[in-house]
Amino acid sequence: MRLNLTPKPRTGVDPVVRKQRIPRLRRLLGIAVWVLLATVLWFMQTLSRGTTAIVHVPIVYEGMPGEIGLEGDQPTTLDVSVSAKGSQLLFRWMKGVPPISLSMPQRVPQGGRILFSSAVLTQKVRESLGSSIQIRDIYPNQISLRAFPLQRKEVPVVNHVSVSAKDGYMVLPLTMTPTTVDLYGSREALEKVSEVHTKELLYKNLSQDKVVRVPIEEIPHIYSSPDSVQLQISVVELTEKRIELPIEALNTPSGFVAKLLPARVSLTLTMPITDYNKPIGNNVSVVVDLHQIAEAEQRGEKRPEMLPVRVEGLPDWVVRATASPKAVQYILETAEP
């Protein structure tokens, strides 16, 4: 008897599929690590090898006097071809390239030429980049400037800074230093300028002193020395003092005597707190001008029922004076012979 060992497929049931697990994540991680190691090795080899590059070195002209003018535009950078290890160039790139300083003469040299030779520029660049970087070439390899004397003119400075104080405080008159500046330029350009102006700035709600440096507006083809002014802003706290004074009648019509109701007013004087103990003095007075009555009659108008009071002779350190009442009634009585 022969046995049939061939399995019969099941009817009505899905066949069983065996899934083969493939470590794809592990394989991807292995590839990533390999790429990273290769990149690091390549980067390290690159940094250890010598390479060339172009470095842009800024130029600063120091001590330029106002009496000297220069023709044309002056170079502001040097293009320097250098060679060094990649690591050294990377370090210099990350740290930044410091500018070189070229000292200007204090007067126009003979012939009017200011020359910075190749040797001077090379030494300055070497000090800027360091001895570990080899300098191959510099462009331009020398700097030649044409200098000429400038005319000078002294002009006043007009302040355009606005300042306001916080409630209960006051800004004292601003102090500007200097009040004049020297301008340098051609004779034709200076003839058109009679004053210079500061930048427009605004400081609000101040409650304490402040010192600011304010730039001066630039004028084409003209150099200003200095190019800014210092502004002292002094702020003081305010206080009040109350006094009572009699009212004096002015310009009383002939043959009459003026009787004022009330005869005295209360004055509230606002002043800096530092001036509170100063004497008010005997020059302060409160007056009523009865000439307004005659003016109303000349215009054919009705006499005013009340006349405003006016405060006179206040010290300059009093900020304001408020009278109470601000207007009074009056009675004109016939003067006794």
C-alpha contacts under 8 A as a table, 3 or more apart, distances in Angstrom:
res1	aa1	res2	aa2	distance
10	R	13	V	5.93
10	R	15	P	7.84
23	P	26	R	5.46
23	P	27	R	6.33
24	R	27	R	5.03
24	R	28	L	6.17
25	L	28	L	5.11
25	L	29	L	6.17
26	R	29	L	5.12
26	R	30	G	6.16
27	R	30	G	5.10
27	R	31	I	6.33
28	L	31	I	5.12
28	L	32	A	6.21
29	L	32	A	5.07
29	L	33	V	6.17
30	G	33	V	5.24
30	G	34	W	6.18
31	I	34	W	5.08
31	I	35	V	6.21
32	A	35	V	5.15
32	A	36	L	6.12
33	V	36	L	5.05
33	V	37	L	6.13
34	W	37	L	5.22
34	W	38	A	6.15
35	V	38	A	5.09
35	V	39	T	6.12
36	L	39	T	5.10
36	L	40	V	6.19
37	L	40	V	5.11
37	L	41	L	6.13
38	A	41	L	5.17
38	A	42	W	6.09
39	T	42	W	5.07
39	T	43	F	6.02
40	V	43	F	5.04
40	V	44	M	6.08
41	L	44	M	5.14
41	L	45	Q	6.16
42	W	45	Q	5.17
42	W	46	T	6.09
43	F	46	T	5.03
43	F	47	L	6.19
44	M	47	L	5.17
44	M	48	S	6.20
45	Q	48	S	5.13
45	Q	49	R	6.33
46	T	49	R	5.36
46	T	86	G	6.38
47	L	50	G	7.65
47	L	85	K	6.07
47	L	86	G	3.92
47	L	87	S	4.61
47	L	88	Q	7.94
48	S	85	K	5.79
48	S	86	G	6.09
48	S	87	S	6.54
49	R	85	K	5.48
49	R	86	G	6.25
50	G	83	S	6.79
50	G	84	A	5.25
50	G	85	K	4.25
50	G	86	G	6.15
51	T	83	S	5.52
51	T	84	A	5.69
51	T	85	K	5.92
51	T	86	G	6.07
52	T	81	S	7.14
52	T	82	V	5.61
52	T	83	S	4.24
52	T	84	A	6.58
53	A	81	S	5.88
53	A	82	V	5.58
53	A	83	S	6.43
54	I	79	D	6.47
54	I	80	V	5.53
54	I	81	S	4.60
54	I	82	V	6.28
55	V	79	D	5.90
55	V	80	V	5.09
55	V	81	S	6.37
55	V	82	V	7.14
56	H	77	T	6.20
56	H	78	L	5.64
56	H	79	D	4.83
56	H	80	V	6.22
56	H	97	V	7.77
57	V	77	T	5.30
57	V	78	L	5.05
57	V	79	D	6.55
57	V	80	V	7.20
57	V	97	V	6.32
57	V	98	P	7.15
57	V	99	P	5.85
57	V	100	I	7.16
57	V	125	V	7.51
58	P	76	T	5.92
58	P	77	T	4.28
58	P	78	L	6.46
58	P	97	V	7.83
58	P	98	P	7.23
58	P	99	P	4.50
58	P	100	I	6.35
59	I	75	P	7.43
59	I	76	T	5.04
59	I	77	T	5.27
59	I	78	L	7.26
59	I	99	P	5.44
59	I	100	I	5.15
59	I	101	S	6.13
59	I	102	L	7.30
60	V	76	T	7.29
60	V	99	P	6.56
60	V	100	I	6.11
60	V	101	S	4.81
60	V	102	L	6.19
61	Y	64	M	6.75
61	Y	101	S	5.90
61	Y	102	L	4.94
61	Y	103	S	6.04
61	Y	104	M	6.48
62	E	101	S	6.31
62	E	102	L	5.86
62	E	103	S	4.85
62	E	104	M	5.95
63	G	103	S	6.14
63	G	104	M	5.67
63	G	105	P	7.65
63	G	106	Q	7.61
64	M	68	I	7.46
64	M	103	S	7.76
64	M	104	M	5.49
64	M	105	P	7.28
64	M	106	Q	7.14
65	P	68	I	5.87
65	P	104	M	7.95
65	P	105	P	7.93
65	P	106	Q	5.91
65	P	107	R	7.70
66	G	69	G	7.51
66	G	150	L	7.62
66	G	184	Y	6.10
66	G	223	Y	6.78
66	G	224	S	7.66
66	G	225	S	6.88
67	E	107	R	7.51
67	E	149	P	5.78
67	E	150	L	5.08
67	E	151	Q	7.06
67	E	152	R	7.30
67	E	184	Y	6.45
68	I	106	Q	7.95
68	I	107	R	6.80
68	I	108	V	6.49
68	I	147	A	6.34
68	I	148	F	5.79
68	I	149	P	4.86
68	I	150	L	5.63
69	G	147	A	5.51
69	G	148	F	5.21
69	G	149	P	6.00
69	G	150	L	5.96
69	G	185	G	7.65
70	L	73	D	7.87
70	L	145	L	6.77
70	L	146	R	5.62
70	L	147	A	4.62
70	L	148	F	6.41
71	E	145	L	7.24
71	E	146	R	5.52
71	E	147	A	6.46
71	E	148	F	7.82
74	Q	145	L	7.30
75	P	78	L	7.59
75	P	143	I	7.66
78	L	138	I	6.72
78	L	139	Y	5.81
78	L	140	P	6.50
79	D	138	I	5.90
79	D	139	Y	5.15
79	D	140	P	7.31
80	V	135	I	7.08
80	V	136	R	7.48
80	V	137	D	5.82
80	V	138	I	4.55
80	V	139	Y	6.35
81	S	135	I	6.26
81	S	136	R	5.34
81	S	137	D	5.05
81	S	138	I	6.34
82	V	133	I	6.57
82	V	134	Q	5.45
82	V	135	I	4.61
82	V	136	R	5.25
82	V	137	D	7.16
83	S	133	I	6.20
83	S	134	Q	5.24
83	S	135	I	6.68
83	S	136	R	7.01
84	A	88	Q	6.39
84	A	89	L	6.54
84	A	132	S	7.15
84	A	133	I	5.19
84	A	134	Q	6.20
85	K	88	Q	5.29
85	K	89	L	6.48
86	G	89	L	5.18
86	G	90	L	6.06
87	S	90	L	5.04
87	S	91	F	6.11
88	Q	91	F	5.11
88	Q	92	R	6.23
88	Q	132	S	7.59
88	Q	133	I	7.43
89	L	92	R	5.06
89	L	93	W	6.06
89	L	133	I	7.82
90	L	93	W	5.03
90	L	94	M	6.14
91	F	94	M	5.17
91	F	95	K	6.09
92	R	95	K	5.10
92	R	96	G	5.85
92	R	97	V	6.76
92	R	129	L	7.52
93	W	96	G	5.22
93	W	97	V	7.06
97	V	128	S	7.07
97	V	129	L	6.92
98	P	128	S	5.84
98	P	129	L	7.69
99	P	128	S	6.88
100	I	124	K	5.96
100	I	125	V	6.65
100	I	128	S	6.47
101	S	124	K	7.64
105	P	108	V	7.13
105	P	109	P	7.57
105	P	114	I	8.00
108	V	112	G	5.79
108	V	113	R	7.98
108	V	147	A	6.14
108	V	148	F	6.30
108	V	149	P	6.55
109	P	112	G	5.16
109	P	113	R	6.39
109	P	114	I	7.02
109	P	147	A	7.83
110	Q	113	R	7.19
112	G	146	R	5.70
112	G	147	A	4.95
112	G	148	F	6.20
113	R	144	S	6.81
113	R	145	L	5.76
113	R	146	R	4.89
113	R	147	A	6.07
114	I	144	S	5.74
114	I	145	L	4.95
114	I	146	R	6.31
114	I	147	A	6.96
115	L	142	Q	7.43
115	L	143	I	5.84
115	L	144	S	4.58
115	L	145	L	6.38
116	F	120	V	6.16
116	F	121	L	6.81
116	F	142	Q	5.71
116	F	143	I	5.09
116	F	144	S	6.42
117	S	120	V	5.26
117	S	121	L	6.36
117	S	141	N	7.35
117	S	142	Q	4.85
117	S	143	I	6.69
118	S	121	L	5.14
118	S	122	T	5.97
118	S	141	N	5.06
118	S	142	Q	4.86
119	A	122	T	5.12
119	A	123	Q	6.16
120	V	123	Q	5.24
120	V	124	K	6.21
121	L	124	K	5.07
121	L	125	V	6.07
121	L	141	N	7.30
121	L	142	Q	6.94
122	T	125	V	5.14
122	T	126	R	6.06
122	T	135	I	7.87
122	T	138	I	7.54
123	Q	126	R	5.11
123	Q	127	E	6.26
124	K	127	E	5.18
124	K	128	S	6.31
125	V	128	S	4.93
125	V	129	L	6.07
126	R	129	L	5.30
126	R	130	G	5.47
126	R	131	S	6.27
126	R	133	I	7.96
126	R	135	I	7.48
127	E	130	G	5.51
127	E	131	S	7.48
129	L	133	I	6.63
130	G	133	I	6.12
131	S	134	Q	7.11
135	I	138	I	7.73
137	D	141	N	7.77
138	I	141	N	5.11
139	Y	142	Q	7.71
140	P	143	I	6.82
150	L	184	Y	5.76
150	L	185	G	5.16
150	L	186	S	5.96
151	Q	184	Y	5.45
151	Q	185	G	5.40
151	Q	186	S	5.73
151	Q	187	R	6.02
151	Q	190	L	7.87
152	R	182	D	6.46
152	R	183	L	5.54
152	R	184	Y	4.68
152	R	185	G	6.81
152	R	190	L	8.00
153	K	182	D	5.56
153	K	183	L	5.10
153	K	184	Y	6.59
153	K	190	L	6.95
154	E	180	T	6.56
154	E	181	V	5.65
154	E	182	D	4.48
154	E	183	L	6.12
155	V	180	T	5.49
155	V	181	V	5.78
155	V	182	D	6.56
155	V	183	L	7.36
155	V	194	S	6.00
155	V	195	E	5.09
155	V	196	V	6.92
156	P	179	T	5.91
156	P	180	T	4.21
156	P	181	V	6.51
156	P	194	S	7.68
156	P	195	E	5.20
156	P	196	V	6.48
157	V	179	T	5.48
157	V	180	T	5.36
157	V	181	V	6.98
157	V	195	E	6.02
157	V	196	V	5.04
157	V	197	H	5.68
157	V	198	T	7.13
158	V	195	E	7.05
158	V	196	V	6.12
158	V	197	H	4.75
158	V	198	T	6.35
159	N	197	H	6.19
159	N	198	T	5.43
159	N	199	K	7.99
160	H	197	H	6.97
160	H	198	T	5.65
160	H	199	K	6.28
160	H	200	E	4.94
160	H	201	L	6.81
161	V	198	T	7.52
161	V	199	K	7.30
161	V	200	E	5.45
161	V	201	L	4.76
161	V	202	L	5.88
161	V	203	Y	7.85
162	S	200	E	7.71
162	S	201	L	6.29
162	S	202	L	4.85
162	S	203	Y	6.33
163	V	171	V	7.35
163	V	202	L	5.96
163	V	203	Y	4.83
163	V	204	K	5.85
163	V	206	L	7.94
164	S	170	M	7.76
164	S	171	V	6.67
164	S	203	Y	6.40
164	S	204	K	4.82
164	S	205	N	5.77
164	S	206	L	6.49
165	A	169	Y	5.62
165	A	170	M	5.53
165	A	171	V	5.91
165	A	204	K	6.19
165	A	205	N	4.52
165	A	206	L	4.47
165	A	207	S	6.15
165	A	235	V	7.19
166	K	169	Y	5.54
166	K	170	M	7.57
166	K	204	K	7.46
166	K	205	N	4.05
166	K	206	L	5.30
166	K	207	S	5.75
167	D	205	N	7.61
168	G	237	E	6.09
168	G	238	L	5.42
168	G	239	T	7.65
169	Y	206	L	7.95
169	Y	207	S	6.38
169	Y	235	V	6.66
169	Y	236	V	5.58
169	Y	237	E	4.35
169	Y	238	L	5.23
170	M	235	V	5.63
170	M	236	V	5.43
170	M	237	E	6.35
170	M	238	L	6.66
170	M	272	P	7.56
171	V	174	L	7.90
171	V	233	I	7.12
171	V	234	S	5.91
171	V	235	V	4.59
171	V	236	V	6.56
172	L	233	I	7.25
172	L	234	S	5.52
172	L	235	V	6.09
172	L	236	V	7.36
173	P	233	I	7.77
173	P	234	S	7.63
174	L	231	L	6.81
174	L	232	Q	5.96
174	L	233	I	5.52
174	L	234	S	7.12
175	T	231	L	5.75
175	T	232	Q	5.04
175	T	233	I	6.95
176	M	179	T	6.01
176	M	229	V	6.68
176	M	230	Q	5.74
176	M	231	L	4.65
176	M	232	Q	6.39
177	T	229	V	5.64
177	T	230	Q	5.14
177	T	231	L	6.50
178	P	181	V	7.07
178	P	229	V	6.02
178	P	230	Q	7.17
179	T	229	V	7.88
181	V	224	S	6.68
181	V	225	S	5.87
181	V	226	P	6.24
182	D	224	S	5.84
182	D	225	S	5.24
182	D	226	P	7.24
183	L	190	L	7.51
183	L	222	I	6.55
183	L	223	Y	5.67
183	L	224	S	4.64
183	L	225	S	6.37
184	Y	190	L	7.54
184	Y	222	I	5.69
184	Y	223	Y	5.08
184	Y	224	S	6.41
184	Y	225	S	8.00
185	G	189	A	6.34
185	G	190	L	6.23
185	G	221	H	6.55
185	G	222	I	4.88
185	G	223	Y	6.48
186	S	189	A	5.30
186	S	190	L	6.26
186	S	222	I	7.82
187	R	190	L	5.28
187	R	191	E	6.23
188	E	191	E	5.43
188	E	192	K	7.16
189	A	192	K	5.77
189	A	193	V	7.30
189	A	221	H	7.39
189	A	222	I	7.24
190	L	193	V	5.38
190	L	222	I	7.61
191	E	194	S	7.64
193	V	196	V	7.61
196	V	216	I	7.06
196	V	217	E	7.05
197	H	216	I	5.83
197	H	217	E	5.72
198	T	214	V	6.47
198	T	215	P	5.87
198	T	216	I	4.25
198	T	217	E	5.54
198	T	228	S	7.69
199	K	214	V	6.60
199	K	215	P	5.87
199	K	216	I	5.84
199	K	217	E	5.76
203	Y	206	L	7.17
206	L	209	D	7.77
206	L	235	V	7.14
207	S	235	V	6.10
207	S	236	V	7.43
207	S	237	E	7.68
208	Q	234	S	7.09
208	Q	235	V	5.28
208	Q	236	V	7.25
209	D	232	Q	7.71
209	D	233	I	5.56
209	D	234	S	4.61
209	D	235	V	5.22
210	K	232	Q	6.29
210	K	233	I	5.04
210	K	234	S	6.64
211	V	230	Q	7.04
211	V	231	L	5.74
211	V	232	Q	4.78
211	V	233	I	6.00
212	V	230	Q	5.87
212	V	231	L	5.33
212	V	232	Q	6.80
212	V	233	I	7.97
213	R	228	S	6.60
213	R	229	V	5.82
213	R	230	Q	4.67
213	R	231	L	6.28
214	V	228	S	5.43
214	V	229	V	5.39
214	V	230	Q	6.24
214	V	231	L	7.07
215	P	227	D	6.18
215	P	228	S	4.13
215	P	229	V	6.52
216	I	227	D	5.57
216	I	228	S	5.07
216	I	229	V	7.31
218	E	222	I	7.77
218	E	223	Y	7.96
218	E	224	S	7.96
219	I	222	I	5.52
219	I	223	Y	7.49
223	Y	227	D	7.97
224	S	227	D	5.14
226	P	229	V	7.37
236	V	272	P	6.06
236	V	273	I	7.30
236	V	274	T	7.96
237	E	272	P	5.72
237	E	273	I	5.78
238	L	270	T	6.66
238	L	271	M	5.47
238	L	272	P	4.39
238	L	273	I	5.24
239	T	270	T	5.80
239	T	271	M	5.61
239	T	272	P	6.00
239	T	273	I	5.27
239	T	276	Y	7.42
240	E	268	T	6.45
240	E	269	L	5.44
240	E	270	T	4.56
240	E	271	M	6.20
240	E	276	Y	7.92
241	K	268	T	5.76
241	K	269	L	5.14
241	K	270	T	6.64
241	K	271	M	7.92
241	K	276	Y	7.46
242	R	266	S	6.88
242	R	267	L	5.56
242	R	268	T	4.55
242	R	269	L	6.12
243	I	266	S	5.87
243	I	267	L	5.29
243	I	268	T	6.71
243	I	269	L	7.89
244	E	264	R	6.83
244	E	265	V	5.75
244	E	266	S	4.47
244	E	267	L	5.93
245	L	264	R	5.58
245	L	265	V	5.73
245	L	266	S	6.61
245	L	267	L	7.49
245	L	285	S	7.13
245	L	286	V	6.88
246	P	263	A	5.92
246	P	264	R	4.17
246	P	265	V	6.41
246	P	285	S	7.84
246	P	286	V	6.82
247	I	260	L	7.65
247	I	263	A	5.64
247	I	264	R	5.38
247	I	265	V	6.91
247	I	285	S	7.52
247	I	286	V	5.12
247	I	287	V	5.36
247	I	288	V	6.97
247	I	309	V	7.96
248	E	285	S	7.72
248	E	286	V	6.24
248	E	287	V	4.61
248	E	288	V	6.23
249	A	252	T	6.65
249	A	258	A	6.80
249	A	260	L	7.88
249	A	287	V	5.79
249	A	288	V	4.98
249	A	289	D	6.13
249	A	290	L	6.80
250	L	287	V	6.79
250	L	288	V	5.98
250	L	289	D	4.76
250	L	290	L	5.87
250	L	291	H	7.50
251	N	289	D	6.08
251	N	290	L	5.33
251	N	291	H	5.43
252	T	256	F	6.75
252	T	257	V	6.81
252	T	258	A	6.48
252	T	289	D	7.90
252	T	290	L	5.61
252	T	291	H	7.11
253	P	256	F	5.75
253	P	257	V	7.84
253	P	290	L	7.61
253	P	291	H	7.85
255	G	334	T	6.12
255	G	335	A	5.44
256	F	332	L	5.90
256	F	333	E	5.36
256	F	334	T	4.52
256	F	335	A	4.78
257	V	332	L	5.61
257	V	333	E	5.11
257	V	334	T	6.10
257	V	335	A	5.47
258	A	330	Y	6.51
258	A	331	I	5.73
258	A	332	L	4.77
258	A	333	E	6.39
259	K	263	A	7.72
259	K	330	Y	5.52
259	K	331	I	5.00
259	K	332	L	6.33
259	K	333	E	7.41
260	L	263	A	5.14
260	L	328	V	6.62
260	L	329	Q	5.86
260	L	330	Y	4.51
260	L	331	I	6.49
261	L	328	V	5.67
261	L	329	Q	5.04
261	L	330	Y	5.93
262	P	265	V	7.29
262	P	328	V	6.32
262	P	329	Q	7.25
265	V	286	V	7.94
265	V	323	A	6.43
265	V	324	S	5.69
265	V	325	P	6.28
266	S	323	A	5.79
266	S	324	S	5.24
266	S	325	P	7.37
267	L	321	A	6.35
267	L	322	T	5.60
267	L	323	A	4.65
267	L	324	S	6.45
268	T	321	A	5.61
268	T	322	T	5.10
268	T	323	A	6.51
269	L	318	V	6.65
269	L	319	V	7.52
269	L	320	R	6.03
269	L	321	A	4.60
269	L	322	T	6.59
270	T	318	V	6.03
270	T	319	V	5.48
270	T	320	R	5.40
270	T	321	A	6.35
271	M	275	D	6.61
271	M	276	Y	6.84
271	M	317	W	6.52
271	M	318	V	4.81
271	M	319	V	5.30
271	M	320	R	7.40
272	P	275	D	5.46
272	P	276	Y	6.78
272	P	317	W	7.51
272	P	318	V	7.64
272	P	319	V	7.82
273	I	276	Y	5.28
274	T	277	N	7.66
275	D	278	K	5.40
275	D	317	W	7.41
280	I	284	V	7.36
280	I	314	L	7.72
280	I	315	P	7.00
281	G	284	V	6.72
283	N	312	E	7.69
283	N	313	G	5.05
283	N	314	L	7.12
284	V	311	V	7.17
284	V	312	E	5.65
284	V	313	G	4.42
284	V	314	L	5.38
285	S	311	V	5.84
285	S	312	E	5.32
285	S	313	G	6.41
286	V	309	V	6.50
286	V	310	R	5.59
286	V	311	V	4.61
286	V	312	E	6.30
287	V	309	V	5.68
287	V	310	R	5.31
287	V	311	V	6.52
287	V	312	E	7.65
288	V	307	L	6.61
288	V	308	P	6.43
288	V	309	V	5.00
288	V	310	R	6.34
289	D	292	Q	6.51
289	D	307	L	7.53
289	D	309	V	7.89
290	L	293	I	5.64
290	L	294	A	7.57
290	L	307	L	7.62
291	H	294	A	5.38
291	H	295	E	6.40
292	Q	295	E	5.01
292	Q	296	A	6.16
292	Q	304	P	7.97
293	I	296	A	5.25
293	I	297	E	6.38
293	I	303	R	5.71
293	I	304	P	6.75
294	A	297	E	5.12
294	A	298	Q	6.20
295	E	298	Q	5.12
295	E	299	R	6.40
296	A	299	R	5.21
296	A	300	G	6.30
296	A	301	E	5.04
296	A	302	K	6.42
296	A	303	R	5.97
296	A	304	P	7.62
297	E	300	G	4.91
297	E	301	E	5.51
297	E	302	K	6.73
297	E	303	R	6.71
298	Q	301	E	7.45
304	P	307	L	6.88
305	E	329	Q	6.35
305	E	330	Y	7.56
306	M	327	A	6.02
306	M	328	V	5.29
306	M	329	Q	4.59
306	M	330	Y	6.82
307	L	327	A	5.26
307	L	328	V	5.54
307	L	329	Q	6.46
307	L	330	Y	7.67
308	P	326	K	5.85
308	P	327	A	4.02
308	P	328	V	6.47
309	V	323	A	7.66
309	V	326	K	5.76
309	V	327	A	5.44
309	V	328	V	7.18
311	V	314	L	7.44
311	V	321	A	7.49
311	V	323	A	7.96
314	L	318	V	6.70
315	P	318	V	5.71
316	D	319	V	7.51
318	V	321	A	7.46
322	T	326	K	7.93
323	A	326	K	5.33
324	S	327	A	7.98
325	P	328	V	6.90
